[in-house]
Amino acid sequence: MAEEDQDELPSGRLPPWCNADELTEIQGDSIEVAIAEHSVGTAALGAVCAAAFERIGAALPDYQMRDAQVQMAQQILRSFYRERNAVIEAATGVGKSFAYVVASLAYNYLTGERVLIATETKALQWQLFEKDLPFIRRALDPDLRFELCLGSANYFCRLRYEQMINEGSFRDLIEEDKLAEVRAWAGEVMTDFARSGSRFEDTPKIPESVWRLVTRDSDGCPANRCPHYGNCNYYRERKKWSDAQLLVANHHLLLFHLLNDKHTLPEYGAVVIDEAHGLIRTGYSIFTASFARNDFADLKKGIDKLLISHTGIQGELKQEIEEVTAACLTRWETFFSRWEVETDMVFQNSGTALIRANIADTPEINAPLIELAERYDSLKTEDTEASLLGTINAQLKQIRKMAAFAGMYSKFDSQGIVYWAEKRDDRFLLQACRLNLGETLADLMPELRLYTSATIGYWPFADFPSRKSDLIQRGFFNRFLGDALPLAEEGSVDCNIFFSPFNYREHAALYAPEHLLIPEHGSPPHVQAEYFDRLAEEIAALTSVSGGGALVLFTSNYNLQQIAERLVTMTDLEVISQLEDGVQDSLARFRRNKEAILLGSQSFWQGIDVAGDGLRLLIITKLLFTPPDDPIFKARSEILEAKGKRPFFDLSLPHASTMLRQAFGRLIRTERDKGVIALLDSRIWQKTYGKTLIANLPRVQVLRTFAELERANDKFGLLKYSQD
């Protein structure tokens, strides 16, 4: 963000919920002087957090102060204050969100440093912004300033909206009544400056294709050259970010900010990364560059349209752009054709092919694209109108992205970059991803970081120690540290574990039958069909006992659809499919009906919360391993093999464990919740790694037969629910 946009925060002060005399007594010296000299002692830091939770308890009658929550906040504040990174696993029930919010706010007051909180899922991001932080403000400080940070494509753009209305671009995308809703909403956003203009406000339900036409395009934004810059929703929100003490973003925006010269977010002194188990996955998705054969042809259409429609672009420059564009198109398509021929023989059922070596005589396209970018940049002048400037900027950024992508292929660094081709529908794509993600993030992240999650660690053995010191010392966090903090010196990171206070022994059970065999990959269609028949019958029997209240998790949309078609003929309960209603609508329907069955794919394995007995049966149809044909997984596996390690046990199994634990965490959300987790994948017993996966789960009853399940249900009432 521009320097003039940065509002200075105070250098340090006493948190408003603290008593100066009490802290001075604990400190043994003036607390104000200690704050000014950045010398607050460990005991005083702990007292700051404890006082905050006492105030929270007074403000929230149902709140129960938990030792683990207070200790976690104290640990985070001490680590930040001592300028050390921290990695903390906090199980469901600890209350980690309040813990790191209290610690972050205390750190902000004591040092004046802004803190950024980043989550993986939007569900947690919104929970923090709409529920947790407003409560913290009421309880601790009515003047607390916090803001929600979204990617710029989530904000309404008046310039693009006016262009689309004037050009009639909506006509084939939306019905008239919906267009009227869009107009009404846009009118409110353009006149009510209290609204952010975010698509997550009270907005009309319209197609994604329409949203893309009326929200900000970061590549094409003319910024302060836009006639609406003074009232721009996005830039107005960014000014608020600069005045906030706490910012709430997501992993994607944080990583985009770090990888794009740090111009998106205001400066911050520390970062809290919640749901940190997903950080590396998000990072690789951002690191991946992907283009199709027809992408440059589509770009050329836009360039041709601009050159024709704007009569002010004439003469030698116009001719040069036309000539270089035509040359780039020829080379681009030849480049893709060569690779398509080269990779066609290695494509398998997956539709992906790992590229291990460059091919001779591929046309040089990097230099012509760079030349085109230089010519195109010359079109911009001080007098260029905003709409034209936006179009030029968008196309120019696309040209530069293509040039960078071409450069990755022309250099062909097989050690540091993974290359692959993919056939998706009728499109042929070439893709590339840099593999040095951990080192890159270590360089770009601020010095003070907290990584936390309910599933950040992994225990690679079948016996789970009872003491957390044994877990930490024997490598519980090694896998995460190797991925996210590969350059950290041994002992330089504060690691801790806070176990759940829930009574899982009496409130939950793991039902894992041995009779449901997963078909081998590539099994004949009749074998697959017989498996789906048996699986549907098992789900119908389980949901009959629970009376619904069941979330059924799948590893693929295909499997989900197969079971959906069968299950509706086997039960009178309402069957809700994510494929028909989408994530949010299907979840809303499920919450309204305690006697429903919700079928969800991978987006339901984490980040969702159904309170009370509305969810009492969680069915996991299959363990979620990374697909073996995933190119990044393959490349990382080969790196591990070269180091003498075993990719399945060092990469694939830890991921499956994390996702199993995430899914498990959907069921028991409060100390009053009860339920059953049904794992319908017999590999948990057939494979040696099954004991390791079970060891990483909370300590619950493990049941192998339906009869055992019924007895446990009778004894503990695991599947009972109120009729309210």
Secondary structure as GFF3:
##gff-version 3
##sequence-region A 1 724
A	DSSP	three_ten_helix	3	5	.	.	.	ID=ss1
A	DSSP	alpha_helix	20	27	.	.	.	ID=ss2
A	DSSP	alpha_helix	31	36	.	.	.	ID=ss3
A	DSSP	alpha_helix	42	59	.	.	.	ID=ss4
A	DSSP	alpha_helix	67	81	.	.	.	ID=ss5
A	DSSP	beta_strand	85	90	.	.	.	ID=ss6
A	DSSP	alpha_helix	96	111	.	.	.	ID=ss7
A	DSSP	beta_strand	115	119	.	.	.	ID=ss8
A	DSSP	alpha_helix	122	127	.	.	.	ID=ss9
A	DSSP	pi_helix	128	132	.	.	.	ID=ss10
A	DSSP	alpha_helix	133	140	.	.	.	ID=ss11
A	DSSP	beta_strand	146	148	.	.	.	ID=ss12
A	DSSP	three_ten_helix	152	154	.	.	.	ID=ss13
A	DSSP	alpha_helix	158	167	.	.	.	ID=ss14
A	DSSP	alpha_helix	176	191	.	.	.	ID=ss15
A	DSSP	alpha_helix	208	214	.	.	.	ID=ss16
A	DSSP	three_ten_helix	223	225	.	.	.	ID=ss17
A	DSSP	three_ten_helix	229	231	.	.	.	ID=ss18
A	DSSP	alpha_helix	233	241	.	.	.	ID=ss19
A	DSSP	beta_strand	246	250	.	.	.	ID=ss20
A	DSSP	alpha_helix	251	259	.	.	.	ID=ss21
A	DSSP	beta_strand	270	273	.	.	.	ID=ss22
A	DSSP	three_ten_helix	276	278	.	.	.	ID=ss23
A	DSSP	alpha_helix	279	287	.	.	.	ID=ss24
A	DSSP	beta_strand	288	292	.	.	.	ID=ss25
A	DSSP	alpha_helix	295	309	.	.	.	ID=ss26
A	DSSP	alpha_helix	315	343	.	.	.	ID=ss27
A	DSSP	three_ten_helix	344	346	.	.	.	ID=ss28
A	DSSP	beta_strand	352	355	.	.	.	ID=ss29
A	DSSP	alpha_helix	366	377	.	.	.	ID=ss30
A	DSSP	alpha_helix	386	411	.	.	.	ID=ss31
A	DSSP	beta_strand	417	424	.	.	.	ID=ss32
A	DSSP	beta_strand	427	434	.	.	.	ID=ss33
A	DSSP	alpha_helix	437	444	.	.	.	ID=ss34
A	DSSP	beta_strand	448	453	.	.	.	ID=ss35
A	DSSP	alpha_helix	468	473	.	.	.	ID=ss36
A	DSSP	alpha_helix	478	484	.	.	.	ID=ss37
A	DSSP	beta_strand	493	498	.	.	.	ID=ss38
A	DSSP	alpha_helix	504	507	.	.	.	ID=ss39
A	DSSP	beta_strand	508	511	.	.	.	ID=ss40
A	DSSP	alpha_helix	525	546	.	.	.	ID=ss41
A	DSSP	beta_strand	550	553	.	.	.	ID=ss42
A	DSSP	alpha_helix	557	567	.	.	.	ID=ss43
A	DSSP	beta_strand	574	577	.	.	.	ID=ss44
A	DSSP	alpha_helix	578	592	.	.	.	ID=ss45
A	DSSP	beta_strand	596	600	.	.	.	ID=ss46
A	DSSP	three_ten_helix	602	604	.	.	.	ID=ss47
A	DSSP	three_ten_helix	612	614	.	.	.	ID=ss48
A	DSSP	beta_strand	617	620	.	.	.	ID=ss49
A	DSSP	alpha_helix	631	642	.	.	.	ID=ss50
A	DSSP	alpha_helix	647	647	.	.	.	ID=ss51
A	DSSP	pi_helix	648	652	.	.	.	ID=ss52
A	DSSP	alpha_helix	653	664	.	.	.	ID=ss53
A	DSSP	beta_strand	675	679	.	.	.	ID=ss54
A	DSSP	alpha_helix	683	686	.	.	.	ID=ss55
A	DSSP	alpha_helix	690	695	.	.	.	ID=ss56
A	DSSP	beta_strand	701	703	.	.	.	ID=ss57
A	DSSP	alpha_helix	706	716	.	.	.	ID=ss58
###
